[in-house]
Amino acid sequence: MAENFRRKRNRLSLDSYRRAAAYFVTATVKDRRRVFEAAGVVALCLDSLRRASNSCGFKVVCYCFMPDHLHLLLVATTEGSDLVAFMRLFKQLSGYSFQDSTGDNWALWQKSYYDHVLRQEEDIRSVAEYIRGNPVRAGLVENAHDYPFSGSLSEDV
């Protein structure tokens, strides 16, 4: 099924996205619209994120909704967890929820996303701290803990 989903050409085989691994993912809002400045939009996307992670076997170790994009640190919970299927479901659920709640009739997400499969030597806590630090580096807050649109859906970090 994932092979039929049109997305960017992967630098890795699809099997690299169907295994127990950790992934750093960035998804961008279509036309870089700043929709994640609204708490309601972030809340409906968090609900979609929770639903997709439960359905597809992923822990959301860290998330950060920047004004026009989203950073995720995900850990697959089984050998059969599929990042491509997870992202497809998350973007579909959040896109439908966004259109339904706002009445806007444009796609929420830009096609595809950036992904990085963490290597064993990469420290997952360092990647989570990097993600949490994005609002500070962007000048949105002085302290990462003050940013309302980042957190975790997992107790692991």
LUMMAR-594655 format. One line per field, with one value per residue (C-alpha): residue number from 0; z, y, x. Coordinates in Angstrom, 2 decimals, padded with zeros to 5 digits, always signed. Layout:
N
k = NUM/...
pz = Z/...
py = Y/...
px = X/...
This chain:
157
k = 0/1/2/3/4/5/6/7/8/9/10/11/12/13/14/15/16/17/18/19/20/21/22/23/24/25/26/27/28/29/30/31/32/33/34/35/36/37/38/39/40/41/42/43/44/45/46/47/48/49/50/51/52/53/54/55/56/57/58/59/60/61/62/63/64/65/66/67/68/69/70/71/72/73/74/75/76/77/78/79/80/81/82/83/84/85/86/87/88/89/90/91/92/93/94/95/96/97/98/99/100/101/102/103/104/105/106/107/108/109/110/111/112/113/114/115/116/117/118/119/120/121/122/123/124/125/126/127/128/129/130/131/132/133/134/135/136/137/138/139/140/141/142/143/144/145/146/147/148/149/150/151/152/153/154/155/156
pz = +000.00/+000.86/-002.55/-004.16/-002.05/-004.12/-002.12/-002.54/-003.86/-000.79/-000.41/+001.41/+000.44/+001.81/+004.06/+005.92/+007.04/+008.18/+011.23/+014.87/+014.67/+015.71/+013.15/+013.06/+010.72/+009.53/+007.73/+006.25/+005.91/+002.31/+001.10/+004.50/+005.99/+009.68/+010.89/+014.02/+015.76/+016.72/+019.74/+018.31/+015.13/+017.14/+019.41/+016.52/+014.95/+018.30/+018.42/+014.90/+015.93/+018.93/+016.79/+014.05/+016.54/+018.32/+015.03/+013.41/+016.33/+017.05/+020.20/+019.77/+021.89/+020.99/+018.84/+018.11/+016.08/+014.68/+012.98/+009.51/+010.07/+012.47/+013.93/+015.24/+016.99/+016.61/+017.83/+016.13/+018.70/+016.53/+013.65/+011.48/+012.26/+008.97/+008.91/+005.45/+006.54/+009.78/+008.00/+005.39/+008.10/+010.27/+007.39/+006.20/+009.66/+010.50/+007.05/+007.27/+010.82/+009.80/+006.86/+008.95/+011.86/+009.91/+006.79/+004.74/+001.56/+000.97/+001.77/+005.16/+004.30/+001.62/-000.20/+001.34/+004.37/+005.43/+007.37/+009.08/+010.45/+013.61/+013.71/+016.80/+017.87/+017.78/+021.20/+021.14/+024.06/+022.14/+019.13/+021.42/+022.94/+019.46/+018.52/+021.75/+021.10/+017.72/+019.11/+020.96/+017.85/+015.85/+018.40/+019.40/+023.11/+025.32/+027.09/+025.36/+028.34/+027.65/+024.16/+024.30/+021.16/+021.94/+024.15/+024.15/+023.86/+025.52/+028.96/+027.45/+027.43
py = +000.00/+002.47/+001.88/+003.44/+006.58/+009.30/+011.06/+012.22/+009.84/+008.27/+008.18/+004.89/+001.86/+001.73/-001.14/+001.40/+003.09/-000.19/-001.18/-000.40/+002.80/+006.45/+009.14/+012.91/+014.28/+017.79/+018.50/+021.91/+023.70/+024.32/+027.72/+028.18/+029.59/+030.36/+028.24/+026.90/+030.26/+029.35/+027.07/+025.50/+024.38/+022.92/+021.10/+019.42/+018.42/+017.00/+014.89/+013.61/+012.96/+010.93/+008.92/+008.19/+007.19/+004.79/+003.31/+002.92/+001.89/+005.01/+006.90/+010.67/+011.39/+015.08/+017.47/+021.16/+023.05/+026.04/+028.68/+027.09/+023.62/+020.70/+018.83/+015.29/+012.80/+009.39/+005.94/+002.90/+000.45/-002.69/-004.10/-003.59/+000.12/+002.03/+005.70/+006.31/+004.93/+006.93/+010.22/+009.57/+008.89/+011.83/+014.31/+012.97/+013.10/+016.54/+017.92/+016.80/+018.12/+021.44/+021.87/+020.80/+023.12/+026.19/+025.92/+026.56/+024.51/+024.32/+021.54/+021.93/+020.17/+020.56/+017.29/+015.00/+015.72/+015.61/+012.52/+011.38/+007.86/+008.18/+006.07/+004.03/+006.45/+009.43/+010.37/+010.59/+013.06/+015.43/+015.33/+016.04/+019.02/+020.29/+020.12/+021.84/+024.59/+025.57/+028.29/+029.88/+029.86/+031.36/+034.18/+033.14/+032.71/+033.19/+029.84/+026.62/+025.74/+028.86/+027.72/+026.40/+024.25/+021.69/+018.65/+014.88/+012.25/+009.73/+009.34/+008.22/+011.60
px = +000.00/+002.79/+004.35/+001.24/+001.52/+003.18/+005.83/+009.38/+011.95/+013.49/+017.20/+016.65/+014.58/+011.03/+012.16/+014.32/+011.08/+009.44/+011.42/+011.97/+014.00/+013.95/+013.09/+013.45/+010.77/+009.94/+006.66/+005.87/+002.55/+001.50/+002.68/+004.38/+001.18/+001.56/-001.36/+000.34/+000.18/-003.41/-003.79/-006.95/-005.20/-002.32/-004.79/-006.60/-003.26/-002.10/-005.25/-004.48/-000.88/-002.06/-004.50/-001.94/+000.78/-001.57/-002.76/+000.67/+002.86/+004.93/+005.84/+005.93/+009.00/+009.03/+006.99/+007.32/+004.74/+006.57/+004.36/+004.63/+006.09/+006.25/+009.22/+008.71/+010.95/+009.34/+010.27/+008.78/+007.45/+007.50/+009.50/+006.39/+005.96/+005.91/+006.95/+005.47/+002.08/+002.24/+002.95/+000.29/-002.33/-001.26/-001.34/-004.69/-006.33/-004.96/-005.76/-009.39/-009.72/-008.20/-010.59/-013.58/-012.84/-011.72/-013.86/-010.72/-010.67/-006.92/-004.49/-002.85/+000.40/+003.01/+003.66/+006.22/+008.41/+012.03/+013.08/+016.24/+016.65/+018.70/+021.84/+022.63/+025.36/+022.97/+021.62/+017.83/+017.83/+020.12/+017.79/+014.81/+016.65/+017.49/+013.79/+012.72/+015.26/+013.79/+011.45/+014.39/+016.59/+013.69/+013.29/+009.76/+010.60/+013.64/+013.24/+012.15/+009.94/+007.85/+006.83/+003.25/+003.31/+006.00/+006.09/+005.90/+003.20/+005.51/+007.01/+010.33/+012.09
